[in-house]
Amino acid sequence: GESVGLHLPTLSVQEGDNSIINCAYSNSASDYFIWYKQESGKGPQFIIDIRSNMDKRQGQRVTVLLNKTVKHLSLQIAATQPGDSAVYFCPFSGGYNKLIFGAGTRLAVHP
Amino acid sequence: KAGVTQTPRYLIKTRGQQVTLSCSPISGHRSVSWYQQTPGQGLQFLFEYFSETQRNKGNFPGRFSGRQFSNSRSEMNVSTLELGDSALYLCASTPRAGDYEQYFGPGTRLTVT
């Protein structure tokens, strides 16, 4: 029969625009919140993390915002490039290097 | 430094057979985790090894097993293959326990016919 895949929300942006990918979390006890990306045909790649006692952290072209009040995490990508096209995940830790991934968000960058 | 390497990259097996996948972590990394990725279930944690000890295991049947050698290289084995075991199997390594920054290999694409 036909297989049903996970529903991946998709964010479509124009090259050069800023992208915002959102993630809602439930585990308030996490010490860190993390973002990974997975490009087509590759394994996931760590992007950035943020400690639970921080609200904002900036990396190279990326900014992660943490709102603990509403349990919301977001990843902002400045001047989005075609190479940013990927599925983005905000996994949480299940202990002992175990990462629990959700479905992710697909970012599609159009020229 | 060389990245995480996985062999073989592609594999086709028949139902009922068994398969062994290999993962070589980044030099100096002592923790190796394994994940299964399918279109239907996404990325799911299989197990994690640190210094040859399995410290964590996901919700998979006993047909899935693994081990880690003294040089930190790891293997996972799936016995009595089922069609549903067709997936991309990914391994990831980290230098220490409790690391969130895991370095993933390219994966082994297993197809069960």
Backbone of each chain as ProteinMPNN parsed JSONL, in Angstrom:
{"seq_chain_A": "GESVGLHLPTLSVQEGDNSIINCAYSNSASDYFIWYKQESGKGPQFIIDIRSNMDKRQGQRVTVLLNKTVKHLSLQIAATQPGDSAVYFCPFSGGYNKLIFGAGTRLAVHP", "coords_chain_A": {"N_chain_A": [[0.826, -1.193, 0.0], [0.235, 2.366, -0.08], [2.755, 4.365, 1.322], [2.823, 6.508, 4.123], [4.316, 9.489, 4.725], [6.129, 11.508, 7.145], [4.698, 14.622, 8.054], [6.146, 17.435, 6.912], [6.467, 20.693, 7.743], [6.879, 23.385, 5.467], [9.014, 26.027, 4.691], [9.205, 28.58, 2.497], [11.453, 30.73, 0.967], [12.831, 33.688, -0.523], [15.981, 33.976, -2.078], [18.39, 35.76, -0.281], [16.596, 36.936, 1.434], [15.563, 37.093, 4.904], [15.232, 34.297, 7.076], [13.006, 32.634, 9.284], [12.756, 30.083, 11.473], [10.691, 28.121, 13.393], [10.195, 26.533, 16.597], [8.477, 24.618, 18.899], [8.761, 23.603, 22.237], [8.608, 21.068, 24.802], [9.953, 20.138, 26.993], [10.901, 21.559, 29.743], [13.059, 21.278, 31.369], [15.433, 21.144, 30.085], [18.911, 21.835, 29.696], [20.193, 22.895, 27.586], [19.339, 24.117, 24.35], [19.036, 23.138, 21.039], [19.996, 23.306, 17.57], [19.84, 21.638, 14.48], [20.73, 20.956, 11.088], [19.806, 19.301, 8.072], [21.003, 18.561, 5.078], [20.061, 17.543, 1.789], [20.765, 14.187, 1.176], [22.757, 14.018, 3.041], [24.112, 13.549, 6.399], [22.671, 14.769, 9.505], [23.645, 18.031, 10.698], [25.166, 19.825, 13.226], [24.176, 23.084, 14.193], [23.912, 25.319, 16.015], [23.776, 26.083, 19.519], [21.975, 26.958, 22.523], [22.149, 28.053, 25.818], [19.964, 27.34, 28.554], [19.691, 29.493, 30.232], [19.939, 31.724, 28.751], [18.699, 34.19, 26.426], [19.194, 34.803, 23.851], [21.361, 34.023, 21.186], [24.053, 34.496, 19.033], [25.348, 33.397, 15.913], [27.326, 32.7, 13.058], [25.718, 34.332, 10.691], [23.434, 33.243, 11.728], [20.913, 33.337, 14.257], [19.75, 32.416, 17.381], [16.823, 32.36, 19.24], [15.371, 32.202, 22.42], [12.481, 31.669, 24.148], [11.422, 31.157, 27.109], [9.13, 31.462, 28.523], [6.926, 30.975, 26.889], [7.751, 28.634, 25.902], [9.237, 28.467, 23.471], [11.299, 28.292, 20.647], [13.439, 29.741, 18.285], [15.026, 29.956, 15.088], [16.908, 32.142, 13.341], [17.896, 33.016, 10.142], [20.076, 34.98, 8.453], [20.082, 36.774, 5.377], [19.423, 34.62, 3.509], [20.695, 31.848, 1.755], [21.023, 29.753, -1.206], [22.393, 27.459, -0.38], [21.465, 27.1, 2.144], [19.215, 25.651, 2.02], [17.5, 23.024, 3.366], [16.503, 20.516, 5.785], [15.463, 21.519, 8.925], [16.034, 20.904, 12.323], [15.029, 20.843, 15.761], [16.142, 19.177, 18.02], [15.739, 17.46, 21.192], [17.397, 16.572, 24.23], [17.669, 13.21, 25.266], [19.163, 12.216, 27.241], [22.448, 10.818, 27.913], [23.776, 11.333, 25.39], [21.712, 10.899, 23.624], [19.65, 12.023, 21.148], [16.501, 13.371, 20.522], [14.587, 13.638, 17.831], [12.239, 15.692, 16.118], [9.825, 16.092, 13.475], [10.881, 18.126, 11.916], [11.569, 21.094, 9.924], [11.211, 22.049, 6.624], [13.299, 24.043, 4.717], [13.097, 25.924, 1.903], [14.879, 27.531, -0.506], [14.532, 29.974, -2.862], [15.713, 31.202, -6.0]], "CA_chain_A": [[0.0, 0.0, 0.0], [0.962, 3.636, -0.137], [3.334, 4.736, 2.613], [2.557, 7.892, 4.499], [5.492, 10.06, 5.354], [5.935, 12.561, 8.124], [4.361, 15.922, 7.48], [7.157, 18.439, 7.185], [6.138, 22.049, 7.34], [7.87, 23.944, 4.564], [9.161, 27.473, 4.647], [9.796, 28.987, 1.224], [11.949, 32.101, 1.015], [13.637, 34.146, -1.642], [17.402, 34.161, -1.782], [18.7, 37.092, 0.216], [15.683, 37.287, 2.517], [15.819, 36.458, 6.194], [14.347, 33.165, 7.37], [12.761, 32.355, 10.701], [12.236, 28.736, 11.672], [10.202, 28.055, 14.763], [10.126, 25.233, 17.246], [7.876, 24.606, 20.222], [9.3, 22.478, 22.999], [7.81, 20.729, 25.986], [10.817, 19.773, 28.111], [11.431, 22.788, 30.342], [14.22, 20.981, 32.194], [16.645, 21.082, 29.271], [19.946, 22.832, 29.959], [20.549, 23.455, 26.302], [18.439, 23.941, 23.218], [19.967, 22.969, 19.927], [19.497, 23.266, 16.189], [20.575, 20.884, 13.482], [20.196, 21.001, 9.74], [20.156, 18.142, 7.266], [20.913, 18.785, 3.645], [19.694, 16.354, 1.035], [21.834, 13.216, 0.954], [23.79, 14.108, 4.066], [23.682, 13.394, 7.773], [22.404, 16.04, 10.183], [24.811, 18.824, 11.072], [24.92, 20.778, 14.313], [24.301, 24.488, 13.794], [24.122, 26.226, 17.137], [23.009, 25.77, 20.709], [21.78, 28.066, 23.443], [21.903, 27.591, 27.179], [18.611, 27.664, 29.005], [19.679, 30.767, 30.971], [20.13, 32.789, 27.778], [17.552, 34.502, 25.579], [19.619, 35.008, 22.464], [22.751, 33.714, 20.884], [24.306, 34.72, 17.61], [26.458, 32.724, 15.267], [27.602, 33.278, 11.752], [24.471, 34.493, 9.919], [22.291, 32.645, 12.436], [20.6, 33.796, 15.605], [18.736, 31.584, 18.023], [16.085, 33.048, 20.293], [14.707, 31.291, 23.333], [11.445, 32.273, 24.982], [11.044, 30.079, 28.028], [7.775, 31.707, 29.026], [5.976, 30.289, 26.008], [8.427, 27.415, 25.45], [9.397, 28.647, 22.035], [12.672, 28.435, 20.164], [13.446, 30.092, 16.87], [16.315, 30.091, 14.417], [16.847, 33.155, 12.31], [19.004, 32.955, 9.2], [20.155, 36.237, 7.715], [20.506, 36.714, 3.964], [19.349, 33.195, 3.188], [21.36, 31.446, 0.518], [20.579, 28.428, -1.678], [23.036, 26.427, 0.43], [20.732, 26.944, 3.404], [18.104, 24.731, 1.778], [17.727, 21.826, 4.184], [15.506, 20.31, 6.828], [15.987, 22.019, 10.181], [15.508, 20.221, 13.481], [15.38, 21.306, 17.105], [16.013, 17.988, 18.858], [16.053, 17.641, 22.6], [18.231, 15.499, 24.751], [17.05, 12.155, 26.044], [20.198, 11.695, 28.134], [23.513, 9.962, 27.361], [24.001, 11.599, 23.964], [20.532, 10.549, 22.839], [18.888, 13.158, 20.648], [15.15, 13.033, 20.084], [14.264, 14.539, 16.732], [10.887, 15.778, 15.605], [9.725, 15.979, 12.019], [11.701, 19.135, 11.277], [10.979, 22.077, 9.012], [11.98, 22.135, 5.378], [13.534, 25.394, 4.212], [13.342, 25.937, 0.464], [15.351, 28.853, -0.898], [14.306, 30.17, -4.301], [16.517, 32.303, -6.548]], "C_chain_A": [[0.865, 1.249, 0.0], [1.501, 3.965, 1.25], [3.044, 6.202, 2.887], [3.773, 8.419, 5.213], [5.102, 11.067, 6.398], [5.552, 13.841, 7.397], [5.41, 16.926, 7.894], [6.626, 19.796, 6.784], [7.259, 22.604, 6.47], [7.83, 25.446, 4.619], [9.864, 27.81, 3.336], [10.2, 30.443, 1.303], [12.72, 32.413, -0.25], [15.086, 34.293, -1.186], [17.653, 35.604, -1.357], [17.786, 37.564, 1.33], [16.153, 36.643, 3.812], [14.797, 35.347, 6.422], [14.189, 33.023, 8.872], [12.097, 30.994, 10.796], [11.89, 28.586, 13.142], [10.128, 26.627, 15.287], [9.487, 25.414, 18.624], [8.428, 23.413, 20.982], [8.468, 22.243, 24.241], [8.675, 20.477, 27.209], [11.487, 21.021, 28.69], [12.719, 22.546, 31.123], [15.511, 20.948, 31.394], [17.619, 22.19, 29.641], [20.337, 23.574, 28.693], [19.412, 23.224, 25.308], [19.292, 24.033, 21.958], [19.254, 22.933, 18.575], [20.453, 22.454, 15.324], [19.945, 21.153, 12.123], [20.627, 19.735, 9.005], [19.925, 18.464, 5.802], [20.627, 17.456, 2.957], [20.905, 15.452, 0.814], [22.945, 13.23, 1.995], [23.223, 13.794, 5.441], [23.408, 14.746, 8.396], [23.702, 16.717, 10.616], [24.412, 19.812, 12.145], [25.113, 22.208, 13.812], [24.713, 25.347, 14.98], [23.327, 25.731, 18.334], [22.865, 27.031, 21.56], [21.502, 27.495, 24.818], [20.533, 28.059, 27.642], [18.542, 28.981, 29.769], [19.949, 31.971, 30.056], [18.842, 33.004, 26.982], [17.925, 34.524, 24.097], [21.07, 34.612, 22.321], [22.949, 33.863, 19.383], [25.492, 33.915, 17.14], [26.725, 33.418, 13.952], [26.33, 33.226, 10.913], [23.262, 33.848, 10.589], [22.161, 33.234, 13.826], [19.546, 32.869, 16.171], [18.137, 32.387, 19.171], [15.339, 32.023, 21.121], [13.726, 32.07, 24.197], [10.907, 31.188, 25.894], [9.615, 30.247, 28.543], [6.739, 30.95, 28.201], [6.584, 29.024, 25.407], [8.608, 27.411, 23.932], [10.849, 28.938, 21.703], [12.603, 28.835, 18.692], [14.873, 30.232, 16.366], [16.144, 31.094, 13.295], [18.1, 33.047, 11.448], [18.985, 34.244, 8.386], [20.626, 35.988, 6.288], [20.574, 35.279, 3.484], [19.914, 32.894, 1.808], [20.841, 30.079, 0.062], [21.174, 27.284, -0.871], [22.379, 26.22, 1.78], [19.534, 26.017, 3.252], [18.388, 23.41, 2.474], [16.486, 21.606, 5.043], [16.157, 20.707, 8.145], [15.257, 21.361, 11.349], [15.905, 20.945, 14.769], [15.218, 20.115, 18.056], [16.226, 18.324, 20.324], [16.761, 16.396, 23.103], [17.409, 14.5, 25.547], [18.056, 11.517, 26.984], [21.222, 10.863, 27.395], [23.643, 10.102, 25.848], [22.865, 11.137, 23.071], [19.813, 11.823, 22.44], [17.542, 12.673, 20.141], [14.716, 14.077, 19.076], [12.768, 14.53, 16.451], [10.923, 15.685, 14.093], [10.623, 16.974, 11.296], [10.895, 20.075, 10.406], [11.854, 22.154, 7.774], [12.081, 23.59, 4.962], [13.894, 25.289, 2.738], [13.704, 27.363, 0.065], [15.26, 28.965, -2.417], [15.121, 31.353, -4.808], [15.656, 33.487, -6.96]], "O_chain_A": [[2.091, 1.169, 0.073], [0.778, 3.854, 2.241], [3.026, 7.026, 1.973], [4.21, 7.844, 6.21], [3.937, 11.44, 6.538], [6.01, 14.111, 6.287], [5.556, 17.237, 9.076], [6.36, 20.032, 5.606], [8.436, 22.331, 6.703], [6.765, 26.063, 4.596], [10.99, 27.372, 3.099], [9.392, 31.298, 1.664], [13.196, 31.52, -0.95], [15.363, 34.686, -0.052], [17.184, 36.544, -1.998], [18.134, 38.471, 2.086], [17.02, 35.77, 3.816], [13.642, 35.455, 6.008], [15.125, 33.263, 9.634], [11.009, 30.782, 10.262], [12.698, 28.888, 14.021], [10.015, 25.662, 14.531], [9.911, 26.26, 19.411], [8.549, 22.324, 20.421], [7.716, 23.115, 24.676], [8.199, 20.586, 28.339], [12.512, 21.477, 28.184], [13.401, 23.499, 31.501], [16.581, 20.745, 31.966], [17.222, 23.332, 29.87], [20.755, 24.731, 28.733], [18.641, 22.271, 25.419], [20.157, 24.901, 21.837], [18.08, 22.577, 18.471], [21.675, 22.563, 15.419], [18.776, 21.528, 12.026], [21.684, 19.171, 9.288], [18.789, 18.618, 5.353], [20.922, 16.387, 3.491], [21.942, 15.9, 0.324], [23.953, 12.538, 1.849], [22.007, 13.774, 5.632], [23.861, 15.768, 7.88], [24.714, 16.062, 10.865], [23.437, 20.549, 11.993], [26.076, 22.509, 13.106], [25.743, 26.02, 14.944], [22.32, 25.04, 18.177], [23.547, 28.032, 21.338], [20.713, 26.562, 24.965], [20.017, 29.068, 27.161], [17.456, 29.536, 29.942], [20.159, 33.088, 30.529], [18.005, 32.107, 26.881], [17.091, 34.296, 23.22], [21.892, 34.836, 23.21], [22.13, 33.419, 18.578], [26.493, 33.762, 17.841], [26.386, 34.587, 13.768], [25.925, 32.149, 10.476], [22.16, 33.911, 10.044], [23.146, 33.579, 14.479], [18.554, 32.571, 15.505], [18.85, 33.005, 19.962], [14.747, 31.088, 20.583], [14.104, 33.015, 24.889], [10.046, 30.4, 25.504], [8.976, 29.276, 28.95], [5.801, 30.363, 28.74], [6.001, 28.415, 24.51], [8.193, 26.491, 23.228], [11.527, 29.714, 22.377], [11.78, 28.306, 17.943], [15.791, 30.576, 17.11], [15.319, 30.903, 12.401], [19.218, 32.993, 11.959], [18.0, 34.556, 7.716], [21.452, 35.113, 6.028], [21.635, 34.783, 3.104], [19.642, 33.595, 0.834], [20.28, 29.332, 0.864], [20.531, 26.249, -0.695], [22.702, 25.265, 2.487], [18.907, 25.641, 4.242], [19.397, 22.759, 2.203], [15.548, 22.404, 5.027], [17.272, 20.282, 8.446], [14.03, 21.272, 11.363], [16.962, 21.569, 14.853], [14.251, 20.061, 18.816], [16.822, 19.349, 20.657], [16.724, 15.33, 22.488], [16.577, 14.866, 26.377], [17.839, 10.407, 27.471], [20.912, 10.265, 26.365], [23.622, 9.111, 25.118], [23.054, 10.998, 21.862], [19.412, 12.611, 23.297], [17.46, 11.682, 19.416], [14.506, 15.243, 19.412], [12.114, 13.491, 16.536], [11.915, 15.257, 13.504], [11.081, 16.703, 10.186], [9.701, 19.879, 10.182], [13.073, 22.305, 7.862], [11.072, 24.289, 4.867], [14.876, 24.643, 2.372], [12.923, 28.291, 0.276], [15.831, 28.161, -3.153], [15.215, 32.382, -4.139], [16.178, 34.493, -7.439]]}, "seq_chain_B": "KAGVTQTPRYLIKTRGQQVTLSCSPISGHRSVSWYQQTPGQGLQFLFEYFSETQRNKGNFPGRFSGRQFSNSRSEMNVSTLELGDSALYLCASTPRAGDYEQYFGPGTRLTVT", "coords_chain_B": {"N_chain_B": [[40.919, 16.944, 10.293], [39.578, 13.728, 9.718], [36.168, 13.012, 8.898], [33.235, 11.388, 10.292], [32.994, 8.099, 9.272], [31.128, 5.751, 7.398], [30.414, 2.435, 6.576], [28.947, -0.227, 4.653], [28.073, 2.23, 2.104], [25.77, 1.849, 0.681], [23.358, -0.744, 0.565], [21.805, -3.754, -0.275], [19.517, -6.054, 0.81], [17.872, -9.184, 1.491], [14.689, -10.104, 2.788], [14.725, -11.634, 5.974], [17.429, -12.088, 6.029], [20.543, -11.143, 7.632], [22.342, -8.185, 8.667], [25.309, -6.23, 8.912], [26.473, -3.154, 9.911], [28.959, -0.629, 9.722], [30.762, 1.819, 11.619], [33.055, 4.381, 11.81], [34.272, 6.531, 14.125], [35.119, 10.035, 14.524], [38.53, 10.683, 15.016], [39.584, 10.294, 18.332], [37.108, 10.661, 19.416], [34.832, 9.271, 21.706], [32.268, 8.473, 22.056], [29.625, 6.902, 20.401], [26.699, 7.112, 18.576], [23.728, 5.675, 17.231], [21.306, 6.031, 14.668], [18.115, 5.639, 13.111], [16.645, 6.51, 10.068], [13.675, 7.118, 8.476], [11.15, 7.793, 5.964], [8.618, 7.675, 7.073], [8.802, 7.582, 9.894], [10.777, 9.328, 10.586], [13.766, 10.587, 12.148], [15.122, 8.366, 14.345], [16.364, 7.373, 17.469], [18.64, 4.763, 18.049], [20.732, 3.395, 19.638], [23.399, 4.094, 21.994], [26.881, 4.171, 22.503], [29.568, 4.291, 24.739], [32.89, 4.258, 25.442], [32.931, 1.463, 24.974], [30.642, 0.587, 26.245], [27.166, 0.138, 26.293], [25.048, 2.726, 26.801], [22.607, 3.794, 26.465], [19.454, 3.132, 25.032], [17.192, 2.924, 22.337], [13.7, 2.586, 21.403], [13.533, -0.078, 20.009], [13.178, -3.326, 18.477], [14.693, -6.407, 19.723], [16.098, -7.416, 17.607], [17.769, -5.565, 16.652], [20.999, -4.689, 17.301], [24.127, -3.727, 18.782], [27.617, -2.842, 19.008], [30.68, -1.695, 20.486], [34.065, -1.153, 19.841], [37.404, -1.289, 21.271], [38.832, 0.694, 20.038], [36.994, 2.601, 19.587], [35.503, 2.354, 17.284], [32.405, 1.339, 15.864], [29.826, -1.086, 15.443], [26.675, -1.999, 14.071], [24.078, -4.371, 14.134], [21.533, -5.999, 12.376], [19.245, -8.46, 12.653], [17.362, -11.056, 11.002], [15.985, -9.608, 8.851], [13.403, -7.279, 8.022], [10.956, -5.898, 5.742], [10.317, -3.358, 6.61], [12.622, -2.458, 7.752], [14.081, -1.142, 5.962], [15.904, 1.692, 5.419], [17.708, 4.748, 6.167], [20.625, 4.496, 7.867], [22.223, 6.1, 10.372], [25.221, 7.111, 11.922], [26.676, 8.79, 14.685], [29.228, 10.697, 16.223], [30.764, 11.812, 19.271], [33.088, 13.658, 21.293], [32.902, 13.456, 24.055], [30.992, 12.381, 26.921], [27.577, 13.308, 27.149], [27.482, 15.295, 25.214], [25.962, 17.675, 23.123], [26.539, 18.43, 20.618], [26.785, 16.589, 18.026], [28.517, 14.666, 15.632], [27.67, 13.68, 12.582], [27.779, 10.868, 10.377], [27.635, 10.079, 6.812], [25.776, 8.125, 6.489], [24.303, 4.833, 6.002], [22.568, 3.444, 3.432], [20.092, 1.216, 3.586], [18.368, -1.235, 1.881], [15.722, -3.405, 1.959], [14.52, -6.214, 0.407]], "CA_chain_B": [[40.481, 15.658, 10.837], [38.588, 13.042, 8.903], [34.852, 12.961, 9.524], [32.695, 10.076, 10.612], [32.832, 7.288, 8.073], [30.226, 4.622, 7.537], [30.5, 1.479, 5.479], [28.987, 0.323, 3.299], [27.164, 3.357, 1.924], [24.51, 1.313, 0.163], [23.267, -2.182, 0.802], [20.515, -4.369, -0.583], [19.407, -7.364, 1.442], [16.587, -9.869, 1.346], [13.992, -10.395, 4.045], [15.207, -12.796, 6.692], [18.882, -12.041, 6.172], [21.052, -10.232, 8.642], [23.251, -7.196, 8.112], [26.188, -5.527, 9.852], [26.906, -1.845, 9.437], [30.13, -0.189, 10.468], [30.921, 3.252, 11.818], [34.324, 4.819, 12.381], [34.077, 7.902, 14.609], [36.229, 10.969, 14.399], [39.617, 10.304, 15.907], [39.501, 10.897, 19.655], [35.727, 10.617, 19.917], [34.616, 8.025, 22.418], [30.852, 8.129, 22.054], [29.005, 6.67, 19.092], [25.253, 6.897, 18.614], [23.139, 5.2, 15.974], [19.943, 6.482, 14.408], [17.448, 5.151, 11.911], [15.824, 7.555, 9.462], [12.725, 6.681, 7.456], [10.183, 8.846, 5.637], [7.431, 7.577, 7.905], [9.078, 7.768, 11.325], [11.799, 10.348, 10.815], [15.022, 10.182, 12.776], [14.874, 7.715, 15.628], [17.559, 6.92, 18.172], [18.743, 3.309, 18.239], [21.521, 3.175, 20.851], [24.618, 4.878, 22.156], [27.978, 3.493, 23.169], [30.658, 5.13, 25.242], [33.936, 3.379, 25.989], [32.53, 0.061, 24.775], [29.453, 0.272, 27.037], [25.918, 0.713, 25.822], [24.51, 3.519, 27.9], [21.246, 4.229, 26.186], [18.866, 2.342, 23.958], [15.89, 3.398, 21.887], [12.605, 1.635, 21.42], [13.609, -0.955, 18.848], [13.185, -4.735, 18.902], [15.985, -7.014, 20.004], [16.814, -7.746, 16.363], [18.754, -4.495, 16.469], [22.016, -4.738, 18.338], [25.337, -3.02, 18.406], [28.752, -2.979, 19.898], [31.754, -0.737, 20.255], [35.37, -1.746, 20.076], [38.305, -0.483, 22.103], [39.301, 1.858, 19.265], [35.777, 3.401, 19.463], [34.707, 1.974, 16.12], [31.176, 0.681, 16.289], [29.024, -1.83, 14.47], [25.323, -2.369, 14.461], [23.625, -5.57, 13.449], [20.087, -6.226, 12.333], [19.004, -9.852, 12.269], [16.036, -11.371, 10.466], [15.536, -8.346, 8.265], [12.029, -7.092, 7.567], [10.855, -4.822, 4.761], [10.269, -2.09, 7.327], [13.961, -2.055, 8.203], [14.665, -0.301, 4.913], [16.078, 3.016, 6.031], [19.047, 5.305, 6.222], [21.163, 4.309, 9.213], [23.212, 7.138, 10.614], [25.917, 7.099, 13.196], [27.196, 10.092, 15.089], [30.211, 10.581, 17.295], [31.097, 12.992, 20.067], [34.294, 13.371, 22.069], [32.647, 13.241, 25.472], [29.634, 12.053, 27.325], [26.719, 14.468, 27.364], [27.655, 16.314, 24.185], [24.836, 17.887, 22.222], [27.072, 18.605, 19.274], [27.156, 15.301, 17.491], [29.029, 14.701, 14.271], [27.037, 12.577, 11.878], [28.312, 10.363, 9.128], [26.72, 10.213, 5.677], [24.743, 7.105, 6.571], [24.238, 3.646, 5.15], [21.207, 3.251, 2.902], [19.751, -0.202, 3.545], [17.112, -1.593, 1.218], [15.351, -4.798, 2.181], [13.543, -6.62, -0.626]], "C_chain_B": [[39.47, 15.039, 9.912], [37.264, 13.005, 9.666], [34.469, 11.542, 9.885], [32.506, 9.307, 9.307], [31.951, 6.086, 8.368], [30.376, 3.726, 6.317], [29.533, 0.332, 5.714], [28.05, 1.529, 3.188], [25.796, 2.897, 1.441], [24.526, -0.202, 0.29], [21.869, -2.655, 0.429], [20.521, -5.777, -0.009], [17.993, -7.911, 1.216], [15.984, -10.105, 2.722], [14.531, -11.675, 4.677], [16.714, -12.834, 6.864], [19.268, -11.16, 7.34], [22.068, -9.293, 7.999], [24.074, -6.573, 9.237], [26.668, -4.248, 9.202], [28.032, -1.35, 10.328], [30.229, 1.326, 10.519], [32.287, 3.522, 12.441], [34.184, 6.268, 12.816], [35.278, 8.774, 14.289], [37.282, 10.582, 15.424], [39.518, 11.046, 17.241], [38.099, 10.907, 20.234], [35.455, 9.253, 20.537], [33.162, 7.577, 22.436], [30.364, 7.967, 20.623], [27.525, 6.388, 19.302], [24.785, 6.455, 17.241], [21.693, 5.669, 15.878], [19.422, 5.819, 13.139], [16.587, 6.287, 11.362], [14.972, 6.973, 8.345], [11.762, 7.809, 7.155], [8.984, 8.842, 6.577], [7.657, 7.922, 9.368], [10.11, 8.85, 11.61], [13.062, 9.759, 11.404], [14.736, 9.606, 14.151], [16.166, 7.153, 16.195], [17.522, 5.409, 18.372], [19.476, 2.986, 19.535], [22.773, 4.025, 20.823], [25.637, 4.074, 22.935], [29.03, 4.512, 23.578], [31.654, 4.209, 25.918], [33.463, 1.931, 26.077], [31.284, -0.356, 25.567], [28.224, 0.921, 26.419], [25.251, 1.435, 26.978], [23.037, 3.877, 27.699], [20.725, 3.438, 24.999], [17.501, 2.91, 23.614], [14.891, 2.262, 21.882], [12.578, 0.811, 20.136], [13.642, -2.405, 19.334], [14.598, -5.268, 19.053], [16.759, -7.442, 18.766], [17.906, -6.719, 16.06], [19.75, -4.548, 17.632], [23.255, -3.998, 17.858], [26.464, -3.365, 19.345], [29.775, -1.914, 19.545], [33.065, -1.396, 20.639], [36.265, -0.778, 20.852], [38.846, 0.74, 21.36], [38.137, 2.809, 18.942], [34.979, 3.124, 18.204], [33.485, 1.182, 16.595], [30.533, -0.061, 15.119], [27.62, -1.965, 14.998], [24.88, -3.525, 13.574], [22.102, -5.621, 13.481], [19.882, -7.654, 11.846], [17.586, -10.002, 11.739], [15.368, -10.125, 9.878], [14.086, -8.403, 7.809], [12.01, -5.927, 6.573], [10.909, -3.45, 5.434], [11.606, -1.626, 7.856], [14.677, -1.242, 7.136], [14.716, 1.137, 5.419], [17.491, 3.506, 5.781], [19.521, 5.162, 7.671], [22.352, 5.257, 9.378], [23.934, 6.878, 11.916], [26.509, 8.481, 13.439], [28.189, 9.891, 16.217], [30.382, 11.902, 18.015], [32.317, 12.651, 20.916], [34.011, 12.966, 23.506], [31.224, 12.763, 25.702], [28.851, 13.345, 27.475], [26.89, 15.584, 26.368], [26.407, 16.437, 23.334], [25.306, 18.025, 20.781], [27.604, 17.266, 18.786], [27.554, 15.453, 16.034], [28.517, 13.455, 13.552], [27.831, 12.168, 10.645], [27.286, 10.505, 8.022], [25.611, 9.168, 5.667], [24.973, 5.917, 5.651], [22.79, 3.473, 4.726], [20.961, 1.758, 2.742], [18.391, -0.388, 2.875], [16.878, -3.077, 1.417], [14.262, -5.165, 1.177], [12.929, -7.972, -0.281]], "O_chain_B": [[38.6, 15.727, 9.378], [37.235, 12.971, 10.896], [35.277, 10.618, 9.794], [31.921, 9.822, 8.354], [32.022, 5.487, 9.441], [30.454, 4.196, 5.182], [29.311, -0.053, 6.862], [27.3, 1.804, 4.125], [24.779, 3.508, 1.771], [25.562, -0.849, 0.143], [20.874, -2.022, 0.781], [21.405, -6.583, -0.299], [17.074, -7.199, 0.812], [16.707, -10.284, 3.703], [14.762, -12.671, 3.991], [17.225, -13.53, 7.741], [18.421, -10.513, 7.956], [22.589, -9.573, 6.919], [23.597, -6.41, 10.36], [27.199, -4.255, 8.092], [28.058, -1.616, 11.53], [29.833, 2.023, 9.585], [32.628, 2.953, 13.479], [33.998, 7.149, 11.977], [36.317, 8.291, 13.839], [36.965, 10.203, 16.551], [39.385, 12.27, 17.274], [37.927, 11.139, 21.431], [35.8, 8.216, 19.97], [32.861, 6.437, 22.79], [30.653, 8.788, 19.753], [27.15, 5.533, 20.105], [25.373, 6.816, 16.222], [20.961, 5.699, 16.867], [20.18, 5.486, 12.227], [15.877, 6.949, 12.119], [15.492, 6.404, 7.385], [11.566, 8.694, 7.988], [8.4, 9.892, 6.846], [6.78, 8.499, 10.01], [10.293, 9.243, 12.762], [13.386, 8.591, 11.19], [14.174, 10.281, 15.014], [16.957, 6.535, 15.483], [16.516, 4.848, 18.805], [18.904, 2.369, 20.433], [23.156, 4.589, 19.799], [25.305, 3.386, 23.899], [29.329, 5.46, 22.852], [31.313, 3.474, 26.845], [33.583, 1.275, 27.111], [30.914, -1.53, 25.558], [28.238, 2.101, 26.067], [24.93, 0.833, 28.003], [22.327, 4.217, 28.645], [21.472, 3.117, 24.075], [16.749, 3.327, 24.494], [15.185, 1.14, 22.294], [11.705, 0.989, 19.287], [14.075, -2.685, 20.452], [15.565, -4.67, 18.581], [17.936, -7.791, 18.855], [18.84, -6.987, 15.305], [19.367, -4.46, 18.798], [23.398, -3.69, 16.675], [26.292, -4.078, 20.334], [29.743, -1.318, 18.468], [33.152, -2.107, 21.641], [35.923, 0.386, 21.057], [39.27, 1.711, 21.987], [38.282, 3.714, 18.12], [33.863, 3.626, 18.073], [33.536, 0.459, 17.59], [30.694, 0.314, 13.958], [27.394, -2.037, 16.206], [25.27, -3.625, 12.41], [21.477, -5.319, 14.498], [20.305, -8.006, 10.745], [16.721, -9.167, 12.003], [14.331, -9.665, 10.356], [13.608, -9.412, 7.29], [12.912, -5.089, 6.556], [11.477, -2.503, 4.89], [11.715, -0.509, 8.361], [15.76, -0.711, 7.38], [13.697, 1.716, 5.797], [18.345, 2.788, 5.261], [18.872, 5.662, 8.59], [23.33, 5.211, 8.632], [23.322, 6.468, 12.903], [26.8, 9.229, 12.505], [28.01, 9.017, 17.066], [30.173, 12.972, 17.443], [32.553, 11.482, 21.224], [34.784, 12.222, 24.111], [30.387, 12.747, 24.8], [29.405, 14.365, 27.884], [26.488, 16.716, 26.637], [25.854, 15.437, 22.877], [24.552, 17.766, 19.843], [28.727, 16.871, 19.099], [26.992, 16.268, 15.301], [28.892, 12.33, 13.88], [28.456, 12.988, 9.973], [26.182, 10.996, 8.259], [24.629, 9.298, 4.935], [25.719, 5.984, 4.675], [21.896, 3.367, 5.565], [21.547, 1.112, 1.873], [17.4, 0.231, 3.263], [17.728, -3.904, 1.087], [13.22, -4.513, 1.105], [12.09, -8.477, -1.027]]}, "name": "protein", "num_of_chains": 2, "seq": "GESVGLHLPTLSVQEGDNSIINCAYSNSASDYFIWYKQESGKGPQFIIDIRSNMDKRQGQRVTVLLNKTVKHLSLQIAATQPGDSAVYFCPFSGGYNKLIFGAGTRLAVHPKAGVTQTPRYLIKTRGQQVTLSCSPISGHRSVSWYQQTPGQGLQFLFEYFSETQRNKGNFPGRFSGRQFSNSRSEMNVSTLELGDSALYLCASTPRAGDYEQYFGPGTRLTVT"}
